Amino acid sequence: MPIDPAAFRTAWPQVVRSLAVTTRSLDSGEEYAAEAFARAAAQPDGVIDDLVGWCVQVGRRTWLDTVRHQAVFARIQPQLARPEVAAVDVPTEPGDDLDDRLALLFVACDDAIAPGAQLVLAMRVVCGLTIRQIAGHLGVAEATAAARLTRAKSALARARGEFAVPDAAARGARLPVVLACVAGLFTVGQRDGLEPADATEDPARDALTLAEALVAQYPDDPEVIGLRAVCRLGLARRPGRVRDGVALPLDEVDRSAWDQRLLSAGLDDATAAIARGETRGGPGASGGPGRFALEAAISGVHASARDAAGTDWSRLAQLYDALLRVWPSPATRVARLVVLGRLAMRDGDDLSVIEHELEDLVADGPPYAARDASLVLADLARRTGRTDDAAGRYRELLDVIPAGPLREFCRRYAG
């Protein structure tokens, strides 16, 4: 019986969390959940009324069978004597109303795990990204991402022993990594899914639901609100970015197709995030808004512009300078150079310094930054009349960009 993708994505974190509590291990919870879902998919035609309950019971029984085979039946015999519990009755601390996916995210972002491994574990076990997607986002080889996942699971088991959702204080300490994981999920969704064929398999939408759950837990945190703004505004602006299967440059995007409800909500969030970040003195080197509040403000500038020509590029340059101080990532560097290129072309200034920095990122940056820098170089060449140079760069990009609207955009200008 095929499992509806939407039902699977809803049930997966609930089943993993429940089985992790039962087995006292996140790794085992994921393993037995996968086995249970595989058995559910293999059932004869018919409807499983309660997919979560069915999978938890199957996973629990499979685990008990394994324990029996390991010759420790006597130790767990008292558990077998207990009445079967409903699958959704996951043991929790009093007052624990965490969304199941958030609970797993906070578990995966344990400070006993190396930072890079935290992201891999969270994105794989909780967010459901493939190793290929995770490796692409982090700019590492797939083998490296897979090794980090294995090390993360081992480190978590050694450091914490039994599975447990961290308390409120520990969750607060882990919040920055959780935000980075959700932001990574959103970035993957936006980069790989300009026009998702299946709305139930859309990492960007999943990121928004996680951001909304985080706001429910931290309603006054400017970074949490800023992340939700980034997700809302990004999704609001996604319609109109593709025509006839081809991605459109910023100047050609159909802004009338934007989701006005999400746009308005995202702009409200962006305003609140910046205001609260300035009031509370965010995590910047000299105080002020943090990464996600600044990213929200940047997205807000784009969302408020009537068209590309009417965009406040000078304001964007200021915001990217601030973001670079708070979050000096290759992605930030590329985006800032896009803005500086726009300003240079507007003012008739020389582009050579900007293009030199982009060439450095192509040569030495992680794969995703090198790809994006190559796209910017091709765009600058196209806009300044260097047709042959632009076509050559677009042809090279055809070899590294997967099939989809962005690749068709490159083909359009490759000549």
C-alpha positions in Angstrom: 0.0 0.0 0.0 1.7 3.3 -1.0 1.9 5.8 1.8 0.7 9.3 1.0 3.8 11.6 1.1 2.0 14.1 3.2 0.9 11.5 5.8 4.5 10.2 5.9 6.0 13.5 6.5 3.6 14.2 9.3 3.9 10.8 10.9 7.7 10.3 10.6 8.8 12.7 13.5 6.1 11.4 15.8 7.1 7.8 15.2 10.8 8.5 15.6 10.3 10.4 18.8 8.1 7.7 20.3 10.4 4.9 19.4 13.5 6.9 20.5 11.8 7.1 24.0 11.0 3.4 23.9 14.5 2.3 22.8 16.2 5.2 24.7 18.2 5.9 21.5 17.7 8.4 18.7 19.6 6.1 16.3 17.5 3.1 17.2 14.3 5.2 17.0 15.1 6.1 13.5 16.1 2.6 12.6 12.9 1.0 13.9 10.8 3.8 12.5 12.2 3.1 9.0 11.5 -0.6 9.4 7.9 0.1 10.5 7.2 2.4 7.6 8.6 -0.1 5.2 6.2 -2.7 6.5 3.4 -0.3 6.3 4.1 0.3 2.6 4.2 -3.4 2.0 0.8 -4.0 3.4 -1.9 -5.3 1.0 -4.3 -2.7 -0.4 -6.3 -1.1 2.4 -6.1 1.8 4.7 -4.2 1.9 8.0 -6.5 4.1 10.0 -3.8 5.4 12.4 -0.5 5.4 10.6 1.4 6.8 13.6 -0.1 4.2 16.0 0.4 1.3 13.6 4.1 2.2 13.0 4.9 2.8 16.6 3.4 -0.5 17.6 5.2 -2.4 14.8 8.5 -0.6 15.6 8.2 -1.3 19.3 7.5 -5.0 18.7 10.4 -5.2 16.3 12.7 -3.7 18.9 11.5 -6.2 21.5 12.1 -9.0 19.1 15.6 -7.8 18.6 16.2 -7.5 22.4 14.9 -11.1 22.8 17.4 -12.3 20.1 20.1 -10.6 22.1 19.4 -12.9 25.0 18.3 -10.2 27.4 14.7 -11.1 27.5 14.7 -11.5 31.3 15.8 -7.9 31.8 13.0 -6.4 29.8 10.3 -8.9 30.8 8.6 -6.4 33.2 8.1 -4.1 30.2 6.4 -6.8 28.2 3.9 -7.3 31.0 2.7 -3.7 30.7 -0.4 -3.0 28.7 0.2 -1.8 25.2 0.2 2.0 25.2 -1.3 4.2 22.5 1.3 5.2 19.9 0.8 8.9 20.5 1.3 8.6 24.3 5.0 9.6 24.1 6.5 10.0 27.6 7.3 13.6 28.1 8.2 15.9 30.9 5.3 17.9 32.5 4.5 20.9 30.3 6.4 19.5 27.3 4.3 20.7 24.4 7.1 20.7 21.8 6.3 19.9 18.2 7.8 16.4 17.6 10.2 17.6 15.0 11.4 20.4 17.2 12.0 18.0 20.0 14.1 15.8 17.7 16.0 18.9 16.4 16.9 20.0 20.0 18.1 16.4 20.7 20.2 16.4 17.5 21.8 19.8 18.2 23.5 18.5 21.3 26.7 20.3 22.2 28.4 16.9 22.8 28.4 16.6 19.0 30.7 18.6 16.7 29.0 21.6 15.1 29.2 20.2 11.5 28.0 16.8 12.7 25.0 18.5 14.5 23.8 19.9 11.3 24.1 16.7 9.4 22.3 14.7 12.1 19.5 17.2 12.3 19.0 17.6 8.6 19.0 13.9 8.0 17.0 12.5 10.9 14.6 15.3 11.5 14.4 17.3 8.3 14.6 14.3 6.0 17.2 15.6 3.6 19.3 13.2 1.6 23.0 12.9 2.1 23.5 14.4 -1.4 21.4 17.4 -0.4 23.2 17.9 2.9 26.6 17.6 1.3 25.6 20.1 -1.3 24.4 22.6 1.3 27.5 22.3 3.5 29.9 22.2 0.5 31.5 18.9 1.4 31.8 15.5 -0.3 28.9 13.0 0.2 31.3 10.6 1.9 32.3 13.3 4.4 28.6 14.0 5.2 27.9 10.3 5.6 30.9 9.9 8.0 29.7 12.9 10.0 26.3 11.4 10.4 27.8 8.2 11.7 30.1 10.0 14.1 27.2 12.2 15.3 25.0 9.2 16.2 27.9 7.5 18.0 28.9 10.7 19.9 25.3 11.3 21.0 24.9 7.7 22.3 28.2 7.9 24.2 27.6 11.3 25.7 23.9 11.0 26.7 23.1 7.3 26.9 19.4 7.2 27.0 17.3 9.4 24.7 15.8 12.4 26.4 14.5 15.8 25.2 16.6 18.6 26.8 15.1 20.9 29.3 14.2 24.5 28.6 17.6 25.9 29.6 19.5 23.4 27.4 17.1 24.1 24.5 17.8 27.8 24.8 21.5 27.1 24.6 21.0 24.9 21.5 18.6 27.4 19.8 21.2 29.0 17.5 22.1 25.6 16.0 18.5 24.7 15.6 17.8 28.0 13.7 20.8 27.2 11.4 19.3 23.8 10.7 15.9 25.2 9.8 17.6 27.9 7.7 19.6 25.2 5.9 16.4 23.3 5.1 14.9 26.4 3.7 17.9 27.2 1.6 18.0 23.6 0.1 14.3 24.0 -0.7 14.7 27.3 -2.4 17.8 26.3 -4.3 16.5 22.9 -5.5 12.8 23.7 -5.8 12.0 26.9 -7.7 8.9 25.1 -8.9 8.2 22.0 -6.8 6.2 19.3 -8.6 4.9 18.0 -5.3 4.0 20.4 -2.5 4.2 17.6 0.1 7.9 17.2 -0.8 9.0 20.8 -0.4 11.8 21.4 2.1 11.2 25.1 2.1 7.5 24.7 3.2 8.7 22.2 5.9 11.2 24.9 7.1 8.3 27.4 7.4 6.3 25.0 9.6 9.3 24.5 11.8 9.9 28.3 12.0 6.2 28.7 13.0 6.6 26.1 15.7 9.8 27.9 17.0 7.9 31.2 17.2 5.2 29.5 19.3 8.0 28.5 21.7 10.0 31.8 21.5 7.5 34.5 20.6 9.7 37.4 21.6 13.1 36.2 20.2 14.1 38.5 17.3 16.2 35.8 15.6 13.3 33.3 15.7 10.9 35.9 14.3 13.5 36.9 11.7 13.8 33.3 10.5 10.1 33.0 10.1 10.2 36.3 8.1 12.9 34.9 5.8 10.8 31.8 5.2 7.5 33.7 4.6 9.0 36.3 2.3 11.0 33.7 0.3 7.9 31.5 -0.2 5.8 34.6 -1.0 8.2 35.6 -3.8 8.6 32.1 -5.3 5.6 32.3 -7.6 6.4 34.1 -10.8 10.1 33.0 -10.8 9.6 30.4 -13.5 8.0 30.7 -16.9 7.5 27.7 -19.2 10.0 25.7 -17.1 12.7 28.4 -17.3 13.9 30.4 -14.2 13.6 34.1 -14.7 16.2 36.8 -13.8 15.1 39.3 -11.2 14.2 41.9 -13.8 11.6 39.6 -15.4 10.0 38.1 -12.4 6.2 38.4 -12.4 5.6 40.2 -9.1 1.9 40.2 -9.6 2.0 36.4 -8.9 3.5 36.8 -5.4 1.5 35.5 -2.5 0.2 38.8 -0.9 -0.9 37.1 2.3 2.5 35.6 3.0 4.2 38.8 1.8 2.3 41.0 4.3 2.9 38.6 7.2 6.6 38.3 6.3 7.0 42.1 6.2 5.4 42.4 9.6 7.8 39.8 10.9 10.8 41.5 9.4 9.9 44.8 11.0 9.4 43.2 14.4 12.7 41.3 14.2 14.8 44.3 13.4 13.0 46.5 16.0 13.4 43.8 18.8 17.0 43.0 17.7 18.0 46.7 18.0 16.2 47.1 21.4 17.7 43.9 22.9 21.1 44.3 21.5 21.6 41.3 19.3 24.5 39.0 18.8 26.6 41.3 16.5 30.1 42.3 17.5 28.9 45.7 18.6 25.3 44.8 19.4 22.4 45.2 17.1 20.3 42.7 15.0 21.6 39.2 14.4 21.9 37.1 11.3 18.2 36.2 10.7 16.9 39.7 11.6 19.2 41.1 9.0 18.3 38.5 6.4 14.7 39.3 7.0 15.4 43.0 6.4 17.2 42.2 3.2 14.3 40.0 2.0 11.9 42.8 3.0 13.7 45.3 0.8 13.4 43.0 -2.2 9.7 42.3 -1.4 8.8 46.0 -1.0 10.3 47.1 -4.3 8.0 47.8 -7.2 10.5 46.2 -9.7 14.2 45.4 -9.9 15.1 48.9 -11.0 13.2 50.4 -8.0 15.0 48.3 -5.5 16.9 50.2 -2.8 20.3 48.7 -3.7 22.2 51.2 -1.5 20.2 50.0 1.5 20.9 46.4 0.6 24.6 47.1 0.5 24.4 48.5 4.1 22.5 45.5 5.3 24.9 43.0 3.6 27.8 44.8 5.2 26.1 44.4 8.6 25.3 40.7 7.8 28.9 40.0 6.8 30.1 41.2 10.2 27.6 38.9 12.0 27.7 35.9 9.6 30.8 36.0 7.3 29.8 33.1 5.1 30.6 32.5 1.4 26.9 32.8 0.6 26.8 36.3 2.2 29.9 37.3 0.2 28.3 36.3 -3.1 25.0 38.0 -2.3 26.8 41.2 -1.3 28.8 41.2 -4.5 25.6 40.9 -6.5 24.4 44.1 -4.9 27.7 45.9 -5.4 27.6 44.8 -9.1 24.1 46.4 -9.4 25.3 49.6 -7.9 28.5 49.7 -10.1 26.4 49.2 -13.3 23.9 51.9 -12.2 26.7 54.4 -11.5 28.9 53.4 -14.5 31.7 52.2 -12.2 34.4 49.7 -13.0 33.4 46.0 -12.3 36.9 44.6 -12.2 37.4 44.5 -8.5 33.9 42.9 -8.0 34.6 40.3 -10.7 38.0 39.5 -9.2 36.4 38.7 -5.8 33.9 36.5 -7.6 36.6 34.7 -9.4 38.3 34.0 -6.1 35.1 32.4 -4.8 34.8 30.3 -8.0 38.4 29.1 -7.4 38.4 28.6 -3.7 34.8 28.7 -2.3 32.7 25.7 -1.4 30.8 24.2 -4.4 27.5 26.0 -3.8 29.3 29.4 -3.5 31.5 28.7 -6.6 28.3 27.9 -8.5 26.5 31.0 -7.4 29.6 33.2 -8.0 29.8 31.7 -11.6 26.2 32.6 -12.1 26.8 36.2 -11.0 29.9 36.5 -13.3 27.8 35.2 -16.2 25.0 37.7 -15.4 27.5 40.6 -15.2 29.0 39.7 -18.6 25.5 39.4 -20.1 24.4 42.8 -18.8 27.5 44.6 -19.9 27.3 43.3 -23.5 30.1 40.7 -23.3 27.9 38.1 -25.0 30.6 35.5 -25.8 32.0 35.6 -22.3 28.5 35.2 -20.8 27.6 32.3 -23.2 30.8 30.5 -22.3 30.1 30.8 -18.6 26.5 29.6 -19.0 27.7 26.6 -21.0 30.1 25.6 -18.2 27.3 25.9 -15.6 25.2 23.4 -17.6 27.6 20.7 -16.4 27.2 21.5 -12.7 23.5 22.6 -12.3 21.0 19.7 -12.0 18.0 19.5 -14.4 15.4 22.0 -13.6 14.4 25.7 -14.2 17.8 27.1 -13.3 19.6 24.8 -15.8 17.1 25.8 -18.5 17.8 29.4 -17.7 21.5 28.8 -18.3 20.7 26.9 -21.6 18.6 29.9 -22.7 21.7 32.2 -22.6 24.4 29.6 -23.5 23.9 30.2 -27.2 
